[in-house]
Amino acid sequence: MTIVTDAAAAPKQRGALTQSVSDSLVVAKRNLIRMTRIPEMVIFGLIQPIMFVVLFSYVFGGSMTIGGTNSPAVYREFLMAGIFAQTVTFATAGAGAGIADDMHKGLIDRFRSLPMARGAVLTGRTLADLVQTALTVVVLAIVALLVGWRIHEGIPKALGAFALLLLLGYAFSWIGALIGLSVRTPEAATSGGLIWLFPVTFISIAFVDPSQMASWLQPIAEWNPFSATVQACRVLFGNPGVSTSDAWPMQHPVWASILWSVLIIVVFRTLAVRKYRSATA
């Protein structure tokens, strides 16, 4: 009797998983189509990281000491891993604003009235944001090559670095989803999605050598999830400025980057789906 029950339950579980994946892809497609119909969203998303590359490269390039030299060319290579990571994490604000806008217009309630998986709306949204982030990273990489950035460890390792960047961006988009569900307007979601990102990105190894920071800030920078991905990218790209700190994330940056990103996804996806159910109830 127990065997029959388990056998009957298995197809339902597989069906639920299949429906969840299918529903998530449908929502992702809807959001991607929406992005193409509002091209300024994509254009503005591309302009900001390009401005950061140009400004940081040519304004601060000759004033930063990296590896005992203040060469602008060395700083540009040091800088790019941080700019890449900053770009994928700043997409958090867009994710939060998009979900808050859907909430404000009542679209989330309409989705909830349909026979679809509960987490599909948020998963679809974050997947669509991941596609847009990937496009932004491609354009940014081209601009970086034009200003002098290079990879020195081969294409496979470089692709691994970009994969870590997209994983970090996807993880942070779940933080944005939770913020978007927790506020009343898209404007509040944008502000709430950015205000905490500035200390996360700047108290890190992204733009300066952490040894130049105050002693109490150095451990924070070295254990910052953002720093782990930046360190991993510098190692995989073969760029200068790899931290020699004894902190575990700095010694094992690839594993630290993966673990931090997966942990953020698990925690904030759980919180976001729970908030989604109560916010639309």
Backbone as numpy.savetxt, mean C-alpha at the origin, in Angstrom:
# Nx Ny Nz CAx CAy CAz Cx Cy Cz
-23.41 -41.53 9.38 -24.24 -40.32 9.38 -23.37 -39.06 9.38
-22.30 -39.09 10.16 -21.39 -37.95 10.23 -20.69 -37.73 8.89
-20.35 -38.83 8.22 -19.66 -38.73 6.92 -20.56 -38.05 5.91
-21.83 -38.38 5.91 -22.77 -37.76 4.97 -22.89 -36.26 5.22
-22.95 -35.89 6.51 -23.06 -34.47 6.86 -21.85 -33.70 6.38
-20.63 -34.23 6.63 -19.41 -33.55 6.20 -19.35 -33.44 4.69
-19.76 -34.48 4.00 -19.72 -34.47 2.54 -20.69 -33.44 1.99
-21.84 -33.31 2.68 -22.82 -32.33 2.21 -22.37 -30.91 2.49
-21.60 -30.74 3.57 -21.15 -29.40 3.93 -20.04 -28.90 3.03
-19.21 -29.83 2.52 -18.05 -29.42 1.71 -18.43 -28.64 0.47
-19.43 -29.11 -0.34 -19.78 -28.34 -1.51 -20.27 -26.94 -1.17
-20.98 -26.79 -0.03 -21.46 -25.47 0.37 -20.30 -24.54 0.67
-19.25 -25.08 1.33 -18.10 -24.27 1.64 -17.38 -23.84 0.37
-17.22 -24.81 -0.57 -16.58 -24.46 -1.82 -17.43 -23.45 -2.59
-18.74 -23.61 -2.54 -19.62 -22.68 -3.23 -19.54 -21.30 -2.64
-19.44 -21.19 -1.33 -19.34 -19.90 -0.67 -18.04 -19.20 -1.06
-16.94 -19.97 -1.11 -15.66 -19.39 -1.49 -15.69 -18.92 -2.94
-16.26 -19.75 -3.80 -16.36 -19.38 -5.22 -17.20 -18.12 -5.39
-18.32 -18.04 -4.67 -19.17 -16.86 -4.76 -18.44 -15.62 -4.25
-17.68 -15.77 -3.17 -16.96 -14.64 -2.61 -15.94 -14.10 -3.61
-15.21 -15.01 -4.27 -14.22 -14.59 -5.26 -14.90 -13.92 -6.44
-15.99 -14.56 -6.92 -16.72 -14.02 -8.07 -17.30 -12.64 -7.76
-17.92 -12.50 -6.59 -18.50 -11.20 -6.21 -17.43 -10.13 -6.07
-16.29 -10.51 -5.51 -15.20 -9.54 -5.33 -14.69 -9.04 -6.68
-14.58 -9.96 -7.65 -14.11 -9.57 -8.98 -15.12 -8.67 -9.69
-16.41 -8.94 -9.47 -17.44 -8.09 -10.08 -17.35 -6.67 -9.52
-17.20 -6.56 -8.21 -17.09 -5.23 -7.58 -15.80 -4.54 -8.04
-14.71 -5.31 -8.14 -13.45 -4.73 -8.61 -13.61 -4.18 -10.02
-14.29 -4.95 -10.88 -14.52 -4.50 -12.25 -15.34 -3.21 -12.26
-16.36 -3.15 -11.41 -17.20 -1.95 -11.33 -16.37 -0.73 -10.96
-15.45 -0.90 -10.00 -14.64 0.23 -9.57 -13.60 0.62 -10.62
-13.07 -0.35 -11.35 -12.11 -0.04 -12.41 -12.79 0.72 -13.55
-14.01 0.31 -13.89 -14.77 1.03 -14.93 -15.03 2.46 -14.47
-15.36 2.60 -13.20 -15.62 3.94 -12.66 -14.38 4.81 -12.75
-13.20 4.22 -12.49 -11.96 4.99 -12.57 -11.70 5.48 -13.99
-11.99 4.64 -14.99 -11.76 5.05 -16.37 -12.69 6.17 -16.79
-13.85 6.25 -16.14 -14.80 7.32 -16.47 -14.50 8.62 -15.74
-13.59 8.53 -14.76 -13.15 9.75 -14.05 -11.63 9.81 -14.17
-11.11 10.13 -15.37 -9.66 10.05 -15.60 -8.84 10.96 -14.71
-9.45 12.06 -14.22 -8.68 12.96 -13.37 -8.22 12.27 -12.08
-8.97 11.26 -11.63 -8.54 10.51 -10.45 -7.19 9.84 -10.71
-7.06 9.23 -11.88 -5.82 8.55 -12.23 -4.71 9.56 -12.49
-5.03 10.65 -13.19 -4.02 11.65 -13.53 -3.43 12.29 -12.28
-4.30 12.72 -11.36 -3.81 13.33 -10.13 -3.02 12.33 -9.29
-3.43 11.06 -9.34 -2.70 10.03 -8.62 -1.30 9.81 -9.16
-1.10 10.12 -10.45 0.21 9.99 -11.06 1.09 11.22 -10.83
0.46 12.38 -10.80 1.23 13.63 -10.70 1.94 13.74 -9.36
1.27 13.38 -8.28 1.86 13.57 -6.94 3.19 12.83 -6.78
3.27 11.51 -7.06 4.57 10.84 -6.88 5.65 11.35 -7.81
5.26 11.78 -9.03 6.26 12.34 -9.94 6.84 13.62 -9.36
5.98 14.45 -8.75 6.46 15.67 -8.11 7.41 15.35 -6.97
7.10 14.32 -6.18 7.99 13.94 -5.09 9.36 13.53 -5.62
9.38 12.76 -6.71 10.65 12.31 -7.28 11.49 13.50 -7.70
10.89 14.41 -8.45 11.63 15.55 -8.98 12.08 16.48 -7.85
11.17 16.78 -6.92 11.52 17.71 -5.84 12.59 17.15 -4.92
12.40 15.91 -4.46 13.39 15.33 -3.56 14.74 15.15 -4.26
14.71 14.75 -5.53 15.96 14.47 -6.25 16.79 15.72 -6.44
16.14 16.82 -6.83 16.89 18.01 -7.22 16.95 19.08 -6.13
16.05 19.02 -5.15 16.10 19.99 -4.06 17.00 19.50 -2.93
16.86 18.22 -2.57 17.63 17.68 -1.45 18.83 16.84 -1.89
18.94 16.59 -3.19 19.96 15.66 -3.69 21.38 15.98 -3.29
21.74 17.26 -3.21 23.12 17.59 -2.88 23.37 17.86 -1.42
22.34 17.76 -0.58 22.50 18.11 0.83 22.43 16.91 1.76
22.15 15.72 1.24 22.05 14.51 2.05 23.31 13.67 1.92
23.82 13.22 3.04 25.00 12.37 3.03 24.57 10.90 3.15
24.88 10.12 2.14 24.54 8.70 2.11 25.81 7.91 1.84
26.16 7.02 2.78 27.36 6.21 2.59 28.63 7.04 2.51
28.67 8.16 3.23 29.86 8.98 3.26 29.99 9.95 2.10
28.99 10.04 1.25 29.03 10.97 0.13 27.73 11.74 0.03
27.81 12.97 -0.47 26.60 13.75 -0.69 26.31 13.91 -2.18
26.72 12.92 -2.95 26.49 12.93 -4.40 25.00 12.88 -4.70
24.50 13.79 -5.53 23.07 13.77 -5.91 22.67 12.46 -6.57
23.57 11.88 -7.36 23.25 10.63 -8.05 23.05 9.49 -7.04
23.88 9.46 -6.01 23.74 8.41 -4.98 22.44 8.61 -4.21
22.12 9.87 -3.90 20.89 10.12 -3.15 19.66 9.75 -3.97
19.68 9.97 -5.28 18.54 9.60 -6.10 18.28 8.10 -6.05
19.35 7.32 -6.08 19.17 5.86 -5.99 18.71 5.46 -4.59
19.25 6.12 -3.57 18.81 5.87 -2.19 17.35 6.21 -2.02
16.94 7.32 -2.65 15.60 7.86 -2.46 14.48 7.01 -3.02
14.73 6.35 -4.16 13.62 5.79 -4.93 12.86 4.69 -4.20
13.52 3.87 -3.42 12.79 2.84 -2.67 11.78 3.49 -1.72
12.18 4.59 -1.10 11.27 5.31 -0.20 10.11 5.95 -0.95
10.38 6.52 -2.13 9.31 7.14 -2.91 8.32 6.08 -3.40
8.84 4.95 -3.85 7.95 3.86 -4.26 7.03 3.44 -3.11
7.63 3.23 -1.94 6.85 2.79 -0.79 5.85 3.86 -0.35
6.28 5.11 -0.38 5.37 6.20 -0.01 4.19 6.27 -0.97
4.44 6.06 -2.25 3.38 6.13 -3.25 2.32 5.07 -3.03
2.74 3.83 -2.76 1.75 2.76 -2.59 0.97 2.94 -1.30
1.60 3.53 -0.28 0.88 3.70 0.98 -0.04 4.91 0.95
0.32 5.93 0.19 -0.54 7.11 0.10 -1.83 6.81 -0.66
-1.87 5.69 -1.37 -3.12 5.28 -2.02 -4.19 4.94 -0.99
-3.77 4.79 0.28 -4.72 4.52 1.37 -5.80 5.59 1.45
-5.42 6.84 1.28 -6.38 7.94 1.39 -7.45 7.82 0.30
-7.04 7.44 -0.91 -8.01 7.28 -1.99 -8.97 6.15 -1.74
-8.44 5.05 -1.17 -9.30 3.91 -0.85 -10.35 4.30 0.18
-9.92 4.98 1.22 -10.86 5.41 2.25 -11.90 6.38 1.73
-11.46 7.34 0.91 -12.39 8.33 0.36 -13.41 7.67 -0.56
-12.97 6.69 -1.35 -13.89 6.00 -2.26 -14.97 5.24 -1.52
-14.58 4.54 -0.46 -15.56 3.78 0.32 -16.49 4.73 1.07
-15.94 5.82 1.62 -16.78 6.80 2.31 -17.79 7.42 1.34
-17.36 7.65 0.10 -18.26 8.22 -0.90 -19.39 7.25 -1.22
-19.06 5.96 -1.36 -20.09 4.94 -1.60 -21.06 4.86 -0.42
-20.53 5.00 0.79 -21.39 4.99 1.97 -22.31 6.20 1.95
-21.75 7.36 1.63 -22.50 8.61 1.65 -23.64 8.58 0.62
-23.40 7.94 -0.52 -24.41 7.88 -1.58 -25.39 6.73 -1.41
-25.16 5.87 -0.43 -26.06 4.76 -0.19 -25.77 3.52 -1.02
-24.65 3.52 -1.77 -24.33 2.37 -2.62 -24.00 1.14 -1.80
-23.35 1.35 -0.65 -23.01 0.21 0.19 -24.27 -0.51 0.67
-25.29 0.27 1.04 -26.55 -0.35 1.47 -27.21 -1.12 0.33
-27.08 -0.61 -0.89 -27.64 -1.32 -2.03 -26.91 -2.63 -2.27
-25.58 -2.57 -2.16 -24.80 -3.81 -2.31 -25.21 -4.82 -1.23
-25.42 -4.32 -0.03 -25.73 -5.20 1.08 -27.08 -5.89 0.89
-27.99 -5.27 0.14 -29.30 -5.86 -0.09 -29.25 -6.99 -1.13
-28.13 -7.10 -1.84 -27.99 -8.13 -2.87 -27.48 -9.43 -2.24
-27.78 -10.56 -2.88 -27.30 -11.86 -2.37 -25.83 -12.07 -2.73
-24.96 -11.38 -2.02 -23.53 -11.48 -2.32 -22.75 -11.62 -1.02
-21.51 -12.09 -1.15 -20.65 -12.29 0.02 -20.43 -10.97 0.74
-20.44 -10.99 2.07 -20.37 -9.77 2.86 -19.06 -9.01 2.64
-17.94 -9.73 2.53 -16.66 -9.05 2.38 -16.31 -8.69 0.95
-17.17 -9.06 -0.02 -16.84 -8.86 -1.42 -16.75 -7.40 -1.81
-17.61 -6.55 -1.22 -17.61 -5.13 -1.56 -16.26 -4.49 -1.22
-15.76 -4.79 -0.03 -14.49 -4.21 0.39 -13.32 -4.85 -0.35
-13.36 -6.17 -0.54 -12.29 -6.85 -1.26 -12.20 -6.35 -2.69
-13.36 -6.21 -3.34 -13.37 -5.70 -4.71 -12.79 -4.31 -4.80
-13.15 -3.47 -3.84 -12.64 -2.09 -3.83 -11.12 -2.08 -3.66
-10.60 -2.86 -2.73 -9.16 -2.87 -2.50 -8.40 -3.47 -3.68
-8.99 -4.45 -4.36 -8.35 -5.01 -5.55 -8.28 -3.98 -6.67
-9.35 -3.21 -6.85 -9.35 -2.16 -7.88 -8.29 -1.11 -7.55
-8.18 -0.75 -6.27 -7.15 0.21 -5.87 -5.75 -0.35 -6.11
-5.60 -1.67 -5.95 -4.30 -2.31 -6.19 -3.91 -2.18 -7.66
-4.87 -2.34 -8.56 -4.59 -2.20 -9.99 -4.16 -0.77 -10.31
-4.86 0.20 -9.75 -4.49 1.60 -9.98 -3.11 1.89 -9.40
-2.81 1.33 -8.23 -1.49 1.53 -7.62 -0.40 0.94 -8.50
-0.66 -0.25 -9.07 0.33 -0.89 -9.94 0.63 -0.01 -11.15
-0.41 0.59 -11.72 -0.21 1.50 -12.85 0.64 2.69 -12.45
0.37 3.24 -11.28 1.14 4.38 -10.79 2.61 4.02 -10.60
2.86 2.82 -10.07 4.23 2.38 -9.84 4.99 2.21 -11.16
4.32 1.71 -12.18 4.96 1.56 -13.50 5.39 2.92 -14.04
4.47 3.89 -13.99 4.80 5.23 -14.48 5.93 5.84 -13.64
5.86 5.65 -12.34 6.88 6.21 -11.45 8.24 5.60 -11.73
8.28 4.30 -12.02 9.55 3.64 -12.32 10.17 4.22 -13.59
9.35 4.54 -14.58 9.86 5.14 -15.81 10.46 6.51 -15.52
9.75 7.31 -14.72 10.27 8.64 -14.34 11.58 8.50 -13.56
11.63 7.51 -12.65 12.84 7.29 -11.86 14.03 6.94 -12.75
13.80 6.13 -13.76 14.88 5.79 -14.68 15.38 7.04 -15.42
14.46 7.93 -15.73 14.83 9.16 -16.45 15.69 10.09 -15.60
15.49 10.08 -14.26 16.28 10.96 -13.39 17.55 10.29 -12.87
17.80 9.05 -13.30 19.07 8.43 -12.96 19.02 7.21 -12.06
17.83 6.79 -11.64 17.74 5.60 -10.79 18.00 4.34 -11.62
18.68 3.37 -11.03 18.97 2.11 -11.72 18.81 0.93 -10.77
18.55 -0.24 -11.32 18.56 -1.48 -10.54 19.87 -2.20 -10.86
20.42 -2.88 -9.85 21.74 -3.49 -10.00 21.77 -4.98 -9.66
20.63 -5.55 -9.33 20.59 -6.96 -8.93 19.78 -7.82 -9.89
19.45 -7.30 -11.05 18.75 -8.10 -12.04 17.24 -7.93 -11.98
16.59 -8.31 -13.08 15.15 -8.16 -13.22 14.35 -9.00 -12.22
14.68 -10.29 -12.00 13.88 -11.10 -11.06 13.80 -10.49 -9.66
14.93 -10.02 -9.13 14.91 -9.41 -7.80 14.13 -8.10 -7.81
14.26 -7.36 -8.90 13.51 -6.10 -8.99 12.01 -6.37 -9.00
11.58 -7.40 -9.71 10.16 -7.76 -9.72 9.70 -8.19 -8.33
10.60 -8.87 -7.60 10.28 -9.23 -6.22 10.07 -8.01 -5.35
10.91 -6.98 -5.57 10.76 -5.74 -4.81 9.44 -5.07 -5.12
9.07 -5.02 -6.40 7.79 -4.41 -6.77 6.62 -5.20 -6.19
6.76 -6.52 -6.12 5.71 -7.35 -5.51 5.54 -7.01 -4.04
6.65 -6.80 -3.32 6.57 -6.40 -1.91 5.91 -5.04 -1.76
6.21 -4.13 -2.68 5.59 -2.81 -2.63 4.08 -2.90 -2.81
3.63 -3.69 -3.77 2.19 -3.83 -4.01 1.51 -4.54 -2.85
2.21 -5.50 -2.23 1.64 -6.16 -1.06 1.46 -5.17 0.08
2.46 -4.30 0.28 2.34 -3.27 1.32 1.19 -2.31 1.00
1.09 -1.91 -0.27 0.00 -1.02 -0.66 -1.36 -1.65 -0.45
-1.47 -2.95 -0.77 -2.74 -3.65 -0.56 -3.07 -3.73 0.92
-2.05 -3.99 1.74 -2.27 -4.06 3.19 -2.77 -2.72 3.73
-2.14 -1.64 3.31 -2.53 -0.33 3.80 -3.91 0.09 3.27
-4.32 -0.45 2.11 -5.64 -0.11 1.59 -6.75 -0.62 2.51
-6.46 -1.68 3.27 -7.45 -2.17 4.24 -7.56 -1.22 5.43
-6.47 -0.55 5.77 -6.56 0.50 6.79 -7.44 1.63 6.27
-7.24 1.98 4.98 -8.08 3.00 4.37 -9.54 2.60 4.34
-9.81 1.31 4.08 -11.19 0.84 4.05 -11.85 1.01 5.42
-11.11 0.69 6.47 -11.66 0.85 7.82 -11.93 2.32 8.13
-11.02 3.19 7.72 -11.23 4.62 7.95 -12.44 5.11 7.17
-12.57 4.69 5.92 -13.70 5.10 5.10 -15.04 4.69 5.66
-15.07 3.54 6.33 -16.31 3.06 6.95 -16.59 3.74 8.29
-15.58 4.40 8.84 -15.70 4.95 10.19 -16.02 6.43 10.22
-16.00 7.09 9.05 -16.26 8.53 9.00 -17.51 8.79 8.18
-17.97 10.05 8.20 -19.25 10.37 7.57 -19.13 10.94 6.16
-17.95 11.49 5.81 -17.82 12.13 4.50 -16.52 11.71 3.84
-16.45 11.78 2.50 -15.20 11.48 1.79 -14.07 12.42 2.19
-14.41 13.69 2.47 -13.38 14.65 2.86 -12.71 14.23 4.17
-13.53 13.78 5.10 -12.98 13.31 6.38 -12.13 12.06 6.17
-12.54 11.19 5.25 -11.77 9.98 4.96 -10.42 10.33 4.37
-10.39 11.33 3.48 -9.12 11.75 2.89 -8.17 12.30 3.95
-8.70 13.17 4.82 -7.87 13.74 5.89 -7.42 12.65 6.86
-8.36 11.78 7.24 -8.02 10.70 8.17 -7.06 9.70 7.57
-7.09 9.56 6.23 -6.20 8.62 5.58 -4.79 9.14 5.39
-4.61 10.45 5.48 -3.29 11.04 5.26 -2.57 11.43 6.54
-3.32 11.88 7.55 -2.70 12.49 8.71 -1.75 11.54 9.44
-2.08 10.26 9.50 -1.22 9.31 10.20 -0.11 8.77 9.29
-0.27 8.96 7.96 0.73 8.44 7.04 2.02 9.25 7.06
1.91 10.54 7.36 3.12 11.37 7.37 4.13 10.91 8.41
3.75 10.70 9.68 4.75 10.18 10.62 5.22 8.77 10.27
4.33 7.94 9.72 4.73 6.58 9.35 5.81 6.61 8.27
5.63 7.47 7.28 6.58 7.50 6.16 7.86 8.29 6.45
7.75 9.32 7.28 8.93 10.15 7.52 9.75 9.69 8.72
9.12 9.02 9.71 9.90 8.41 10.79 10.26 7.01 10.33
11.11 6.94 9.37 11.49 5.68 8.73 12.85 5.85 8.09
13.30 4.84 7.40 14.60 4.91 6.72 14.43 5.35 5.27
13.25 5.86 4.91 12.95 6.14 3.51 13.76 7.29 2.93
13.90 8.39 3.66 14.48 9.60 3.08 15.78 10.04 3.72
16.07 9.54 4.91 17.33 9.90 5.58 17.91 8.65 6.25
19.19 8.70 6.52 19.85 7.64 7.27 19.36 7.71 8.72
18.80 6.62 9.26 18.25 6.68 10.63 19.30 6.99 11.69
20.58 6.76 11.39 21.63 7.08 12.37 21.72 8.58 12.62
21.14 9.39 11.73 21.14 10.84 11.90 19.94 11.32 12.71
19.04 10.41 13.08 17.87 10.77 13.87 18.21 10.81 15.35
17.30 11.37 16.14 17.43 11.31 17.60 17.44 9.85 18.03
18.18 9.55 19.08 18.38 8.15 19.49 17.07 7.45 19.81
16.08 8.17 20.36 14.82 7.53 20.71 13.95 7.27 19.48
14.24 7.95 18.36 13.47 7.72 17.14 14.01 6.54 16.31
15.28 6.23 16.49 15.89 5.20 15.66 15.19 3.84 15.77
14.90 3.33 16.98 14.19 2.04 17.04 12.81 2.08 16.40
12.11 3.22 16.52 10.80 3.35 15.89 10.93 3.25 14.37
11.95 3.95 13.83 12.17 3.91 12.39 12.54 2.50 11.92
13.35 1.81 12.69 13.84 0.49 12.27 12.77 -0.60 12.37
11.82 -0.46 13.29 10.75 -1.45 13.43 9.47 -1.02 12.72
9.50 0.07 12.03 8.37 0.56 11.26 8.11 -0.40 10.08
6.88 -0.90 9.90 6.59 -1.78 8.76 6.96 -1.14 7.42
6.79 0.16 7.32 7.16 0.89 6.12 8.66 0.76 5.86
9.47 0.88 6.90 10.93 0.78 6.76 11.36 -0.60 6.30
10.67 -1.63 6.76 11.03 -3.00 6.35 10.92 -3.16 4.84
9.85 -2.63 4.27 9.68 -2.74 2.82 10.70 -1.90 2.08
11.00 -0.70 2.59 12.02 0.15 1.97 13.37 -0.55 1.99
13.72 -1.12 3.14 15.00 -1.84 3.25 15.05 -3.01 2.28
13.95 -3.77 2.21 13.89 -4.92 1.30 14.07 -4.47 -0.15
13.44 -3.37 -0.52 13.55 -2.88 -1.89 14.98 -2.43 -2.21
15.64 -1.76 -1.26 17.02 -1.34 -1.51 17.93 -2.56 -1.70
17.68 -3.60 -0.90 18.48 -4.81 -1.05 18.23 -5.46 -2.41
16.96 -5.58 -2.79 16.62 -6.26 -4.04 16.95 -5.43 -5.28
16.86 -4.11 -5.16 17.26 -3.24 -6.28 18.78 -3.09 -6.36
19.46 -3.33 -5.24 20.90 -3.10 -5.20 21.25 -1.64 -5.07
20.36 -0.86 -4.45 20.57 0.58 -4.30 21.37 0.88 -3.03
22.04 2.03 -2.98 22.83 2.39 -1.80 21.95 2.77 -0.63
22.58 2.78 0.57 21.88 3.23 1.76 21.22 2.13 2.56
21.55 0.86 2.29 20.97 -0.24 3.06 21.41 -0.12 4.51
20.45 -0.12 5.43 20.76 0.05 6.84 21.56 -1.13 7.39
22.52 -0.83 8.24 23.34 -1.87 8.88 22.91 -2.11 10.32
21.74 -1.64 10.68 21.25 -1.80 12.05 21.12 -3.28 12.42
21.26 -3.57 13.72 21.11 -4.93 14.22 19.65 -5.32 14.44
18.72 -4.39 14.26 17.29 -4.70 14.44 16.88 -5.79 13.47
16.05 -6.73 13.95 15.67 -7.89 13.13 15.06 -7.49 11.78
14.15 -6.52 11.71 13.59 -6.17 10.40 14.62 -5.64 9.41
15.69 -5.03 9.93 16.72 -4.50 9.05 17.68 -5.61 8.58
17.81 -6.66 9.39 18.66 -7.79 9.02 17.93 -8.78 8.13
16.62 -8.86 8.24 15.81 -9.79 7.45 14.64 -9.02 6.81
14.94 -8.05 5.97 13.90 -7.13 5.50 12.82 -7.77 4.63
13.18 -8.74 3.80 12.17 -9.35 2.92 11.13 -10.08 3.76
11.61 -10.90 4.70 10.66 -11.62 5.56 9.88 -10.66 6.44
10.55 -9.64 6.95 9.86 -8.66 7.79 8.77 -7.93 7.00
9.08 -7.58 5.76 8.09 -6.90 4.92 6.86 -7.77 4.69
7.10 -9.04 4.37 5.99 -9.96 4.12 5.16 -10.16 5.39
5.83 -10.39 6.50 5.11 -10.64 7.76 4.30 -9.43 8.19
4.88 -8.25 8.12 4.16 -7.03 8.49 2.93 -6.84 7.60
3.10 -7.01 6.30 1.99 -6.78 5.37 0.86 -7.78 5.60
1.21 -9.06 5.76 0.19 -10.08 5.99 -0.54 -9.82 7.31
0.20 -9.43 8.34 -0.41 -9.14 9.64 -1.39 -7.97 9.51
-1.00 -6.93 8.80 -1.88 -5.77 8.62 -3.14 -6.17 7.86
-2.99 -6.99 6.82 -4.16 -7.44 6.06 -5.12 -8.23 6.95
-4.59 -9.18 7.69 -5.44 -10.03 8.54 -6.19 -9.19 9.57
-5.47 -8.30 10.25 -6.09 -7.52 11.32 -7.11 -6.53 10.76
-6.70 -5.75 9.78 -7.57 -4.66 9.33 -8.67 -5.15 8.38
-8.46 -6.26 7.69 -9.58 -6.81 6.91 -10.67 -7.30 7.86
-10.26 -7.97 8.93 -11.23 -8.44 9.92 -12.01 -7.28 10.51
-11.30 -6.22 10.91 -11.96 -5.06 11.50 -12.85 -4.34 10.49
-12.39 -4.25 9.24 -13.16 -3.54 8.22 -14.45 -4.28 7.88
-14.37 -5.60 7.73 -15.58 -6.38 7.43 -16.56 -6.30 8.58
-16.07 -6.35 9.80 -16.95 -6.21 10.96 -17.60 -4.83 11.00
-16.82 -3.81 10.70 -17.37 -2.45 10.67 -18.37 -2.29 9.55
-18.11 -2.93 8.42 -19.02 -2.88 7.27 -20.39 -3.43 7.64
-20.41 -4.51 8.38 -21.69 -5.12 8.77 -22.46 -4.21 9.72
-21.77 -3.59 10.66 -22.48 -2.75 11.63 -22.82 -1.38 11.03
-21.96 -0.86 10.15 -22.17 0.47 9.61 -23.33 0.50 8.64
-23.64 -0.62 8.01 -24.72 -0.65 7.02 -25.96 -1.36 7.56
-25.93 -1.71 8.84 -27.06 -2.44 9.39 -28.27 -1.51 9.58
